[in-house]
Amino acid sequence: MDANPRDVPPPPLDGSLEFDQERREAAAADFGHVVHRVPEAVLLPGSDDDVAATIRWAAQRGRGFAPQGQRHAVFGRSQVQDGIVADMSARNSIGSIRDDRVEVDAGVKWSEVLAATLPERRTPPVLTEYLELSVGGTIVVGGVGGTTSRYGLQSDTVLEMDVVTGEGTIVTCSPEQNADLFDAMRAGFGQAGVITRATLALVPAPESVRRILLFYPDLATMLTDARLLSADAERFDVVQGAVMPPPGGGLAYRLDVAKYFTGDAPADEDLLAGLSDDPAKRQPDTLSYFDYLNRLSMLEKLLRKNGQWFHPHPWLTTFIGDSEAEAVVGAELDRLDPPVDLGQFGQVVLSPIRTGAIDTPLLRLPADELCHAFNLVRVPTTDDADNAQRLVAANKAMYERVKAAGGVLYPVSAFPLSKDEWREHFGPVYDQLAAAKRKYDPDEVLTPGYGIF
């Protein structure tokens, strides 16, 4: 009589497989605190070979496998019910730094990359707003940052990767070597492999940042200046927008602009010439480059202290074309009850992005040359599960309206998509991702939490 495949013993490892309840429960949670899937075991990899061997073991036993970095997903995408998750934070070494590149393990956080490169006066060209995300975790979703209009996504700044495929094979890929896998890993949601190491591009780092907060009476005026500044690429390095619920009710419209420099600070009158914000409300500041990039750390400390960091975070992230932005965003703002739907510390992100620098093939974008990241950053004041599910349903309804206006999902959002909806989302590049899945993960072992295949 044949043995049950699920009785196959684990392989010998340089690291370890952990089966204790505490570690498994921790792997079943993420920043979203909406979805909860408990794995069978957690891999603490001591080597790339550990990842490869454990993927093969999971496949033998009919189990799924998913890597986890900092577990900052908002809808259980890196969880696997009764499968194996790999805690990639155990893989966190940084190699030598050259003028134009650095090689890092996938579990390294972007804050750690900066800590290593800034003493050499180098920086990754694109960084997400929150620096405590892992390198591998952002590459597989794309990674949008304040300088995306100039340099593209974080996934566009990757030069080479080591990947463990769904067949448990270690492959090096780049634009010149195994290019199909390289393209499938960037914004491919881990469907073809697990990134274990990445070579990242570096550029010269500025010393300082002139940051100015600009306030507007309404959405239309804010968008007018966002368009003006996006067309003048030399004026500011970063242009980001937000609509926030201020104390006392109503909505506040704000652009957060930044100019990088070394040496003498640029003149504000040159930077701000011709803008339509309220000059009396401007909030200028000069910060070190790192302090500017790390500016969300104070909010994180506050939310951890008051407990809201551990509440559900059913975020929605999309792109809307500039031609539809005012109508679509205005209508959605009319539907919002900001204190309830966003929370005191939540906001609606509305940041202009010139799409010309983005060439990650699997990332979907609106047709317009200028689009806007249009996100609901929800920070609920309650951990009530029913409220979280209400917001998940609201996300799906809003996504359908954005999609009807030519908008596109940035799929780090808190609501489910069916396989047919995923096919529609990827559109003309779906076959490219499906071919990579068949080639590199034919048994569909990897990262099942997205539900794409």
RAZIFEN-V147313 format. One record per residue. N is the residue number from 0. RES is the residue in three letters. BURIAL is I if it has 16 or more other ideal C-beta (glycine too) atoms within 10 Angstrom, else O. D_LAST is the distance of its C-alpha to the last C-alpha in whole Angstrom. Layout:
n->N res->RES burial->BURIAL d_last->D_LAST
n->N res->RES burial->BURIAL d_last->D_LAST
This chain:
n->0 res->MET burial->O d_last->33
n->1 res->ASP burial->O d_last->30
n->2 res->ALA burial->O d_last->29
n->3 res->ASN burial->O d_last->26
n->4 res->PRO burial->O d_last->23
n->5 res->ARG burial->O d_last->23
n->6 res->ASP burial->O d_last->27
n->7 res->VAL burial->O d_last->26
n->8 res->PRO burial->O d_last->28
n->9 res->PRO burial->I d_last->27
n->10 res->PRO burial->O d_last->28
n->11 res->PRO burial->O d_last->31
n->12 res->LEU burial->I d_last->30
n->13 res->ASP burial->O d_last->32
n->14 res->GLY burial->I d_last->30
n->15 res->SER burial->O d_last->29
n->16 res->LEU burial->I d_last->27
n->17 res->GLU burial->O d_last->28
n->18 res->PHE burial->O d_last->28
n->19 res->ASP burial->O d_last->30
n->20 res->GLN burial->O d_last->29
n->21 res->GLU burial->O d_last->30
n->22 res->ARG burial->I d_last->28
n->23 res->ARG burial->I d_last->25
n->24 res->GLU burial->O d_last->26
n->25 res->ALA burial->O d_last->26
n->26 res->ALA burial->I d_last->23
n->27 res->ALA burial->I d_last->21
n->28 res->ALA burial->I d_last->23
n->29 res->ASP burial->I d_last->22
n->30 res->PHE burial->I d_last->24
n->31 res->GLY burial->I d_last->23
n->32 res->HIS burial->I d_last->24
n->33 res->VAL burial->I d_last->22
n->34 res->VAL burial->I d_last->19
n->35 res->HIS burial->O d_last->20
n->36 res->ARG burial->I d_last->18
n->37 res->VAL burial->I d_last->21
n->38 res->PRO burial->I d_last->20
n->39 res->GLU burial->I d_last->22
n->40 res->ALA burial->I d_last->23
n->41 res->VAL burial->I d_last->23
n->42 res->LEU burial->I d_last->24
n->43 res->LEU burial->I d_last->27
n->44 res->PRO burial->I d_last->26
n->45 res->GLY burial->O d_last->30
n->46 res->SER burial->O d_last->28
n->47 res->ASP burial->I d_last->26
n->48 res->ASP burial->I d_last->26
n->49 res->ASP burial->I d_last->25
n->50 res->VAL burial->I d_last->22
n->51 res->ALA burial->I d_last->21
n->52 res->ALA burial->I d_last->23
n->53 res->THR burial->I d_last->21
n->54 res->ILE burial->I d_last->18
n->55 res->ARG burial->I d_last->19
n->56 res->TRP burial->I d_last->21
n->57 res->ALA burial->I d_last->18
n->58 res->ALA burial->I d_last->16
n->59 res->GLN burial->O d_last->19
n->60 res->ARG burial->I d_last->19
n->61 res->GLY burial->O d_last->16
n->62 res->ARG burial->I d_last->15
n->63 res->GLY burial->I d_last->13
n->64 res->PHE burial->I d_last->14
n->65 res->ALA burial->I d_last->15
n->66 res->PRO burial->I d_last->17
n->67 res->GLN burial->I d_last->20
n->68 res->GLY burial->I d_last->22
n->69 res->GLN burial->I d_last->25
n->70 res->ARG burial->I d_last->22
n->71 res->HIS burial->I d_last->23
n->72 res->ALA burial->I d_last->19
n->73 res->VAL burial->I d_last->20
n->74 res->PHE burial->I d_last->17
n->75 res->GLY burial->I d_last->16
n->76 res->ARG burial->I d_last->13
n->77 res->SER burial->I d_last->15
n->78 res->GLN burial->I d_last->16
n->79 res->VAL burial->I d_last->15
n->80 res->GLN burial->I d_last->16
n->81 res->ASP burial->O d_last->18
n->82 res->GLY burial->I d_last->17
n->83 res->ILE burial->I d_last->18
n->84 res->VAL burial->I d_last->19
n->85 res->ALA burial->I d_last->21
n->86 res->ASP burial->I d_last->23
n->87 res->MET burial->I d_last->24
n->88 res->SER burial->I d_last->27
n->89 res->ALA burial->I d_last->29
n->90 res->ARG burial->I d_last->28
n->91 res->ASN burial->I d_last->30
n->92 res->SER burial->O d_last->33
n->93 res->ILE burial->I d_last->34
n->94 res->GLY burial->O d_last->35
n->95 res->SER burial->O d_last->38
n->96 res->ILE burial->I d_last->39
n->97 res->ARG burial->O d_last->40
n->98 res->ASP burial->O d_last->41
n->99 res->ASP burial->O d_last->37
n->100 res->ARG burial->I d_last->35
n->101 res->VAL burial->I d_last->34
n->102 res->GLU burial->I d_last->32
n->103 res->VAL burial->I d_last->30
n->104 res->ASP burial->I d_last->28
n->105 res->ALA burial->I d_last->24
n->106 res->GLY burial->I d_last->26
n->107 res->VAL burial->I d_last->29
n->108 res->LYS burial->I d_last->29
n->109 res->TRP burial->I d_last->30
n->110 res->SER burial->I d_last->33
n->111 res->GLU burial->I d_last->34
n->112 res->VAL burial->I d_last->33
n->113 res->LEU burial->I d_last->36
n->114 res->ALA burial->O d_last->38
n->115 res->ALA burial->I d_last->38
n->116 res->THR burial->I d_last->39
n->117 res->LEU burial->I d_last->41
n->118 res->PRO burial->O d_last->44
n->119 res->GLU burial->O d_last->43
n->120 res->ARG burial->O d_last->43
n->121 res->ARG burial->I d_last->40
n->122 res->THR burial->I d_last->37
n->123 res->PRO burial->I d_last->33
n->124 res->PRO burial->I d_last->33
n->125 res->VAL burial->I d_last->30
n->126 res->LEU burial->I d_last->30
n->127 res->THR burial->I d_last->28
n->128 res->GLU burial->O d_last->31
n->129 res->TYR burial->I d_last->30
n->130 res->LEU burial->I d_last->31
n->131 res->GLU burial->I d_last->30
n->132 res->LEU burial->I d_last->26
n->133 res->SER burial->I d_last->25
n->134 res->VAL burial->I d_last->25
n->135 res->GLY burial->I d_last->21
n->136 res->GLY burial->I d_last->20
n->137 res->THR burial->I d_last->21
n->138 res->ILE burial->I d_last->20
n->139 res->VAL burial->I d_last->16
n->140 res->VAL burial->I d_last->17
n->141 res->GLY burial->I d_last->20
n->142 res->GLY burial->I d_last->23
n->143 res->VAL burial->I d_last->25
n->144 res->GLY burial->I d_last->29
n->145 res->GLY burial->I d_last->32
n->146 res->THR burial->I d_last->33
n->147 res->THR burial->I d_last->29
n->148 res->SER burial->I d_last->32
n->149 res->ARG burial->I d_last->33
n->150 res->TYR burial->I d_last->31
n->151 res->GLY burial->I d_last->28
n->152 res->LEU burial->I d_last->25
n->153 res->GLN burial->I d_last->25
n->154 res->SER burial->I d_last->22
n->155 res->ASP burial->I d_last->25
n->156 res->THR burial->I d_last->28
n->157 res->VAL burial->I d_last->26
n->158 res->LEU burial->I d_last->28
n->159 res->GLU burial->I d_last->26
n->160 res->MET burial->I d_last->24
n->161 res->ASP burial->I d_last->24
n->162 res->VAL burial->I d_last->20
n->163 res->VAL burial->I d_last->19
n->164 res->THR burial->I d_last->16
n->165 res->GLY burial->I d_last->14
n->166 res->GLU burial->I d_last->16
n->167 res->GLY burial->I d_last->19
n->168 res->THR burial->O d_last->21
n->169 res->ILE burial->I d_last->23
n->170 res->VAL burial->I d_last->22
n->171 res->THR burial->O d_last->24
n->172 res->CYS burial->I d_last->23
n->173 res->SER burial->O d_last->25
n->174 res->PRO burial->O d_last->25
n->175 res->GLU burial->O d_last->28
n->176 res->GLN burial->O d_last->26
n->177 res->ASN burial->I d_last->22
n->178 res->ALA burial->O d_last->22
n->179 res->ASP burial->O d_last->18
n->180 res->LEU burial->I d_last->17
n->181 res->PHE burial->I d_last->19
n->182 res->ASP burial->I d_last->18
n->183 res->ALA burial->I d_last->14
n->184 res->MET burial->I d_last->16
n->185 res->ARG burial->I d_last->17
n->186 res->ALA burial->I d_last->16
n->187 res->GLY burial->I d_last->12
n->188 res->PHE burial->I d_last->12
n->189 res->GLY burial->I d_last->12
n->190 res->GLN burial->I d_last->9
n->191 res->ALA burial->I d_last->11
n->192 res->GLY burial->I d_last->14
n->193 res->VAL burial->I d_last->17
n->194 res->ILE burial->I d_last->20
n->195 res->THR burial->I d_last->23
n->196 res->ARG burial->I d_last->25
n->197 res->ALA burial->I d_last->26
n->198 res->THR burial->I d_last->29
n->199 res->LEU burial->I d_last->30
n->200 res->ALA burial->I d_last->32
n->201 res->LEU burial->I d_last->35
n->202 res->VAL burial->I d_last->38
n->203 res->PRO burial->O d_last->41
n->204 res->ALA burial->I d_last->41
n->205 res->PRO burial->I d_last->43
n->206 res->GLU burial->O d_last->46
n->207 res->SER burial->I d_last->46
n->208 res->VAL burial->I d_last->44
n->209 res->ARG burial->I d_last->46
n->210 res->ARG burial->I d_last->44
n->211 res->ILE burial->I d_last->45
n->212 res->LEU burial->O d_last->44
n->213 res->LEU burial->I d_last->44
n->214 res->PHE burial->I d_last->45
n->215 res->TYR burial->I d_last->45
n->216 res->PRO burial->O d_last->46
n->217 res->ASP burial->O d_last->43
n->218 res->LEU burial->I d_last->39
n->219 res->ALA burial->O d_last->41
n->220 res->THR burial->I d_last->43
n->221 res->MET burial->I d_last->41
n->222 res->LEU burial->I d_last->38
n->223 res->THR burial->O d_last->41
n->224 res->ASP burial->I d_last->42
n->225 res->ALA burial->I d_last->38
n->226 res->ARG burial->I d_last->38
n->227 res->LEU burial->O d_last->42
n->228 res->LEU burial->I d_last->41
n->229 res->SER burial->I d_last->38
n->230 res->ALA burial->O d_last->40
n->231 res->ASP burial->O d_last->42
n->232 res->ALA burial->O d_last->40
n->233 res->GLU burial->O d_last->43
n->234 res->ARG burial->I d_last->44
n->235 res->PHE burial->I d_last->42
n->236 res->ASP burial->I d_last->39
n->237 res->VAL burial->I d_last->37
n->238 res->VAL burial->I d_last->37
n->239 res->GLN burial->I d_last->35
n->240 res->GLY burial->I d_last->35
n->241 res->ALA burial->I d_last->35
n->242 res->VAL burial->I d_last->36
n->243 res->MET burial->I d_last->37
n->244 res->PRO burial->I d_last->39
n->245 res->PRO burial->O d_last->42
n->246 res->PRO burial->O d_last->45
n->247 res->GLY burial->O d_last->47
n->248 res->GLY burial->O d_last->44
n->249 res->GLY burial->O d_last->43
n->250 res->LEU burial->O d_last->41
n->251 res->ALA burial->O d_last->42
n->252 res->TYR burial->I d_last->40
n->253 res->ARG burial->I d_last->40
n->254 res->LEU burial->I d_last->39
n->255 res->ASP burial->I d_last->39
n->256 res->VAL burial->I d_last->40
n->257 res->ALA burial->I d_last->41
n->258 res->LYS burial->I d_last->43
n->259 res->TYR burial->I d_last->43
n->260 res->PHE burial->O d_last->46
n->261 res->THR burial->O d_last->49
n->262 res->GLY burial->O d_last->52
n->263 res->ASP burial->O d_last->54
n->264 res->ALA burial->O d_last->52
n->265 res->PRO burial->O d_last->51
n->266 res->ALA burial->O d_last->53
n->267 res->ASP burial->O d_last->52
n->268 res->GLU burial->O d_last->54
n->269 res->ASP burial->O d_last->52
n->270 res->LEU burial->I d_last->48
n->271 res->LEU burial->I d_last->49
n->272 res->ALA burial->O d_last->51
n->273 res->GLY burial->O d_last->50
n->274 res->LEU burial->I d_last->48
n->275 res->SER burial->O d_last->48
n->276 res->ASP burial->I d_last->47
n->277 res->ASP burial->O d_last->50
n->278 res->PRO burial->O d_last->52
n->279 res->ALA burial->O d_last->54
n->280 res->LYS burial->O d_last->50
n->281 res->ARG burial->O d_last->49
n->282 res->GLN burial->O d_last->48
n->283 res->PRO burial->O d_last->49
n->284 res->ASP burial->O d_last->48
n->285 res->THR burial->O d_last->48
n->286 res->LEU burial->O d_last->46
n->287 res->SER burial->O d_last->45
n->288 res->TYR burial->I d_last->42
n->289 res->PHE burial->I d_last->40
n->290 res->ASP burial->O d_last->42
n->291 res->TYR burial->I d_last->40
n->292 res->LEU burial->I d_last->37
n->293 res->ASN burial->I d_last->37
n->294 res->ARG burial->I d_last->38
n->295 res->LEU burial->O d_last->36
n->296 res->SER burial->O d_last->37
n->297 res->MET burial->O d_last->40
n->298 res->LEU burial->O d_last->37
n->299 res->GLU burial->O d_last->35
n->300 res->LYS burial->O d_last->38
n->301 res->LEU burial->O d_last->39
n->302 res->LEU burial->I d_last->36
n->303 res->ARG burial->O d_last->36
n->304 res->LYS burial->O d_last->40
n->305 res->ASN burial->O d_last->39
n->306 res->GLY burial->O d_last->36
n->307 res->GLN burial->I d_last->34
n->308 res->TRP burial->I d_last->32
n->309 res->PHE burial->O d_last->31
n->310 res->HIS burial->I d_last->30
n->311 res->PRO burial->I d_last->27
n->312 res->HIS burial->I d_last->26
n->313 res->PRO burial->I d_last->23
n->314 res->TRP burial->I d_last->23
n->315 res->LEU burial->I d_last->22
n->316 res->THR burial->I d_last->22
n->317 res->THR burial->I d_last->22
n->318 res->PHE burial->I d_last->24
n->319 res->ILE burial->I d_last->26
n->320 res->GLY burial->I d_last->28
n->321 res->ASP burial->I d_last->32
n->322 res->SER burial->O d_last->33
n->323 res->GLU burial->I d_last->32
n->324 res->ALA burial->I d_last->32
n->325 res->GLU burial->I d_last->35
n->326 res->ALA burial->O d_last->34
n->327 res->VAL burial->I d_last->31
n->328 res->VAL burial->I d_last->32
n->329 res->GLY burial->O d_last->35
n->330 res->ALA burial->O d_last->34
n->331 res->GLU burial->I d_last->31
n->332 res->LEU burial->O d_last->34
n->333 res->ASP burial->O d_last->36
n->334 res->ARG burial->O d_last->34
n->335 res->LEU burial->I d_last->34
n->336 res->ASP burial->O d_last->36
n->337 res->PRO burial->I d_last->36
n->338 res->PRO burial->O d_last->37
n->339 res->VAL burial->O d_last->35
n->340 res->ASP burial->I d_last->32
n->341 res->LEU burial->I d_last->32
n->342 res->GLY burial->I d_last->35
n->343 res->GLN burial->O d_last->38
n->344 res->PHE burial->I d_last->36
n->345 res->GLY burial->I d_last->33
n->346 res->GLN burial->I d_last->33
n->347 res->VAL burial->I d_last->31
n->348 res->VAL burial->I d_last->30
n->349 res->LEU burial->I d_last->31
n->350 res->SER burial->I d_last->32
n->351 res->PRO burial->I d_last->32
n->352 res->ILE burial->I d_last->30
n->353 res->ARG burial->I d_last->31
n->354 res->THR burial->I d_last->28
n->355 res->GLY burial->O d_last->30
n->356 res->ALA burial->I d_last->29
n->357 res->ILE burial->I d_last->26
n->358 res->ASP burial->O d_last->24
n->359 res->THR burial->I d_last->21
n->360 res->PRO burial->I d_last->19
n->361 res->LEU burial->I d_last->15
n->362 res->LEU burial->I d_last->17
n->363 res->ARG burial->I d_last->18
n->364 res->LEU burial->I d_last->22
n->365 res->PRO burial->I d_last->24
n->366 res->ALA burial->O d_last->26
n->367 res->ASP burial->I d_last->29
n->368 res->GLU burial->O d_last->31
n->369 res->LEU burial->I d_last->31
n->370 res->CYS burial->I d_last->29
n->371 res->HIS burial->I d_last->29
n->372 res->ALA burial->I d_last->27
n->373 res->PHE burial->I d_last->27
n->374 res->ASN burial->I d_last->26
n->375 res->LEU burial->I d_last->27
n->376 res->VAL burial->I d_last->28
n->377 res->ARG burial->I d_last->29
n->378 res->VAL burial->I d_last->31
n->379 res->PRO burial->I d_last->32
n->380 res->THR burial->I d_last->35
n->381 res->THR burial->O d_last->34
n->382 res->ASP burial->O d_last->32
n->383 res->ASP burial->O d_last->31
n->384 res->ALA burial->O d_last->28
n->385 res->ASP burial->O d_last->29
n->386 res->ASN burial->I d_last->29
n->387 res->ALA burial->I d_last->26
n->388 res->GLN burial->O d_last->24
n->389 res->ARG burial->O d_last->26
n->390 res->LEU burial->I d_last->26
n->391 res->VAL burial->I d_last->22
n->392 res->ALA burial->O d_last->22
n->393 res->ALA burial->I d_last->25
n->394 res->ASN burial->I d_last->22
n->395 res->LYS burial->O d_last->20
n->396 res->ALA burial->O d_last->23
n->397 res->MET burial->I d_last->24
n->398 res->TYR burial->I d_last->21
n->399 res->GLU burial->O d_last->21
n->400 res->ARG burial->O d_last->25
n->401 res->VAL burial->I d_last->24
n->402 res->LYS burial->I d_last->21
n->403 res->ALA burial->O d_last->24
n->404 res->ALA burial->I d_last->26
n->405 res->GLY burial->I d_last->24
n->406 res->GLY burial->I d_last->23
n->407 res->VAL burial->I d_last->20
n->408 res->LEU burial->I d_last->18
n->409 res->TYR burial->I d_last->18
n->410 res->PRO burial->I d_last->15
n->411 res->VAL burial->I d_last->17
n->412 res->SER burial->I d_last->18
n->413 res->ALA burial->I d_last->18
n->414 res->PHE burial->I d_last->17
n->415 res->PRO burial->O d_last->13
n->416 res->LEU burial->I d_last->11
n->417 res->SER burial->O d_last->9
n->418 res->LYS burial->O d_last->6
n->419 res->ASP burial->O d_last->9
n->420 res->GLU burial->I d_last->11
n->421 res->TRP burial->I d_last->9
n->422 res->ARG burial->I d_last->9
n->423 res->GLU burial->O d_last->13
n->424 res->HIS burial->I d_last->13
n->425 res->PHE burial->I d_last->12
n->426 res->GLY burial->O d_last->14
n->427 res->PRO burial->O d_last->16
n->428 res->VAL burial->I d_last->14
n->429 res->TYR burial->O d_last->11
n->430 res->ASP burial->O d_last->12
n->431 res->GLN burial->I d_last->13
n->432 res->LEU burial->I d_last->10
n->433 res->ALA burial->I d_last->8
n->434 res->ALA burial->O d_last->11
n->435 res->ALA burial->I d_last->12
n->436 res->LYS burial->I d_last->9
n->437 res->ARG burial->O d_last->10
n->438 res->LYS burial->O d_last->14
n->439 res->TYR burial->I d_last->13
n->440 res->ASP burial->I d_last->11
n->441 res->PRO burial->O d_last->11
n->442 res->ASP burial->O d_last->11
n->443 res->GLU burial->O d_last->8
n->444 res->VAL burial->I d_last->11
n->445 res->LEU burial->I d_last->10
n->446 res->THR burial->I d_last->10
n->447 res->PRO burial->I d_last->8
n->448 res->GLY burial->I d_last->10
n->449 res->TYR burial->I d_last->8
n->450 res->GLY burial->O d_last->6
n->451 res->ILE burial->I d_last->4
n->452 res->PHE burial->I d_last->0
